[in-house]
């Protein structure tokens, strides 16, 4: 399996997000608001990119390749097969491109949390990270074996918490910087995770450090069966 994009994201957390959070703490409150949102959205976007890139780079794993080939309905003729075989090493590159195209039109079109769930299922199938069990301490972002729900308006499962983080990013990016959750995110989280979100949220330095803590522990989970 390929973990290169996960390793890159881990370095991003260490070299960019952690120092940025410390720098923000030194600013006066009136100067923090906009910068906090920028750092937060950048962090969540980079995690989403890591998920997408990891799905694509592991396109030959059985679960992903099955999804990629679901749309392949046209049979290959004998002549086409012979031509492909004659290409030698190039056939492997062509196959990778075909699988990745299939994933872009299937798995990568799914909701952020569902893409993430699929990645966990492939890279760390024995971790239990894709279950609905409440495992996230929402006060710190830490992942434990089981956690007592603190706030019924925030998902406490690993996949649910990832969705919640991304939903706040959506509001900032697609809601003109608003602190109100988008209605579609509210509906989806209620449907998938049975959680009724609050009307609004607030991004602070703690929001960044908690998300970074959560993502770092996700990295450990994804690499636990390496």
C-alpha positions in Angstrom: 0.0 0.0 0.0 1.1 3.6 -0.6 1.3 5.9 2.4 3.3 8.7 0.8 0.5 11.2 0.9 -0.2 10.4 4.5 3.5 11.0 5.3 3.4 14.3 3.5 0.3 15.4 5.4 2.0 14.5 8.7 4.9 16.7 7.8 2.5 19.5 6.9 1.0 19.3 10.4 4.4 19.4 12.0 6.0 22.1 10.0 3.1 24.4 9.1 0.0 24.0 11.3 1.7 23.6 14.7 3.9 26.7 14.3 0.9 28.7 12.8 -1.2 27.9 15.8 1.5 29.2 18.1 1.9 32.4 16.1 -1.9 33.0 16.2 -1.8 32.8 20.0 0.5 35.8 20.0 -1.9 38.0 18.1 -4.4 40.3 19.7 -8.0 39.0 19.6 -9.2 41.5 17.1 -6.5 40.3 14.6 -7.1 36.6 15.0 -10.5 36.0 13.6 -9.7 36.0 9.8 -6.4 34.3 10.2 -7.8 31.5 12.3 -10.4 30.8 9.6 -7.7 30.7 6.9 -5.5 28.3 8.8 -8.5 26.1 9.7 -9.8 25.8 6.2 -6.3 25.2 4.9 -5.8 22.4 7.4 -9.1 20.7 6.6 -8.6 21.1 2.8 -5.2 19.5 3.1 -6.7 16.5 5.0 -9.3 16.1 2.3 -6.6 16.3 -0.4 -4.6 13.6 1.5 -7.7 11.4 1.5 -8.3 11.8 -2.3 -4.7 11.3 -3.2 -4.4 8.2 -1.0 -7.5 6.7 -2.6 -6.0 7.3 -6.1 -2.5 6.0 -5.2 -4.0 2.8 -3.8 -6.3 2.3 -6.7 -5.1 -1.3 -7.2 -6.4 -2.4 -3.8 -9.3 -4.8 -4.3 -12.0 -2.6 -2.8 -11.0 0.5 -4.8 -10.4 -1.4 -8.1 -13.8 -3.0 -7.8 -15.4 0.5 -7.5 -13.3 1.9 -10.3 -14.4 -0.9 -12.7 -18.1 -0.8 -12.0 -18.6 1.7 -14.8 -16.6 -0.4 -17.2 -19.5 -1.9 -19.2 -17.9 -2.2 -22.6 -16.2 -5.6 -23.3 -12.6 -5.7 -24.6 -12.2 -7.3 -28.0 -9.5 -9.9 -28.7 -7.7 -7.5 -30.9 -7.7 -4.8 -28.2 -6.5 -7.3 -25.7 -3.6 -8.4 -27.9 -2.7 -4.7 -28.6 -2.6 -4.0 -24.8 -0.4 -7.0 -24.1 2.0 -6.0 -26.8 2.6 -2.7 -25.0 4.4 -4.4 -22.2 5.1 -2.1 -19.3 2.9 0.6 -20.7 -0.1 -1.5 -20.0 0.5 -1.1 -16.2 0.5 2.7 -16.6 -2.7 2.5 -18.7 -4.4 0.3 -16.1 -3.5 2.7 -13.3 -4.9 5.7 -15.3 -8.1 3.8 -16.0 -8.6 2.8 -12.4 -8.0 6.3 -11.2 -10.4 7.7 -13.7 -13.0 5.3 -12.4 -12.4 6.3 -8.8 -12.7 10.0 -9.7 -16.1 9.3 -11.1 -17.2 7.2 -8.1 -15.6 7.2 -4.7 -14.1 10.7 -5.0 -17.6 12.1 -5.7 -18.9 10.9 -2.4 -19.2 13.1 0.7 -15.9 13.8 2.5 -16.7 11.5 5.4 -17.7 8.7 3.2 -14.4 8.9 1.2 -12.6 8.9 4.5 -14.5 5.9 5.7 -13.6 4.0 2.5 -9.9 4.8 3.0 -10.0 3.6 6.6 -11.7 0.4 5.4 -8.8 -0.3 3.0 -5.8 0.9 4.9 -6.8 0.0 8.4 -9.7 -2.5 8.2 -9.1 -3.8 11.7 -8.9 -0.5 13.5 -12.6 -0.1 14.1 -12.3 3.6 13.1 -15.2 3.4 10.6 -17.7 2.3 13.2 -20.4 4.5 14.9 -18.9 4.0 18.3 -18.2 7.4 20.1 -14.4 7.6 20.3 -13.5 11.2 20.0 -12.9 13.5 22.9 -14.3 16.6 21.3 -12.7 18.9 23.8 -9.2 17.9 22.7 -9.6 16.0 19.4 -8.0 12.9 21.0 -9.2 9.5 19.8 -9.8 6.8 22.5 -11.3 3.3 22.6 -14.7 4.7 23.8 -15.8 8.1 25.0 -18.9 9.3 26.8 -20.8 11.8 24.7 -20.3 15.3 26.0 -22.3 17.3 23.5 -25.2 15.7 21.6 -24.9 18.3 18.9 -21.5 17.1 17.8 -20.7 13.7 16.3 -18.4 11.7 18.5 -17.6 8.8 16.1 -14.3 9.1 14.2 -16.0 9.4 10.8 -18.7 11.7 12.2 -16.2 14.0 13.8 -14.3 14.3 10.5 -17.6 15.2 8.8 -18.2 17.8 11.4 -14.8 19.4 10.9 -15.4 19.5 7.1 -18.9 20.9 7.5 -17.5 23.9 9.3 -15.0 24.4 6.5 -17.8 24.3 4.0 -19.6 27.1 5.8 -16.5 29.3 5.7 -15.7 28.6 2.1 -19.1 28.3 0.5 -21.1 30.4 2.9 -19.2 33.6 2.5 -17.3 33.2 5.7 -20.4 32.7 7.8 -20.5 30.9 11.1 -23.7 29.1 10.2 -23.7 25.5 9.0 -25.0 25.0 5.5 -28.4 23.4 5.3 -27.2 20.5 3.2 -24.5 19.7 5.8 -27.1 19.9 8.6 -29.3 17.4 6.7 -26.5 15.0 5.9 -25.1 14.9 9.4 -28.6 14.3 10.8 -29.2 11.6 8.3 -25.9 9.8 8.5 -24.9 10.3 12.1 -28.2 11.1 13.8 -26.9 14.4 15.2 -28.8 17.7 15.1 -26.1 20.4 14.7 -26.2 23.7 16.4 -27.2 26.7 14.3 -23.8 28.3 14.5 -20.2 27.6 15.4 -17.0 29.5 16.3 -13.4 29.0 15.0 -10.7 29.6 17.6 -7.1 28.6 18.0 -8.4 25.6 19.9 -10.4 24.6 16.9 -7.2 24.4 14.9 -5.2 22.5 17.6 -8.1 20.0 18.2 -8.4 19.3 14.5 -4.7 18.9 14.2 -4.6 16.5 17.1 -7.5 14.5 15.6 -5.8 14.3 12.2 -2.5 13.3 13.7 -4.2 10.4 15.5 -5.9 9.5 12.2 -2.5 9.3 10.6 -1.4 6.8 13.3 -4.6 4.7 12.7 -4.1 4.7 8.9 -0.5 3.6 9.3 -1.2 1.1 12.1 -1.5 -1.9 9.7 1.3 -0.8 7.4 
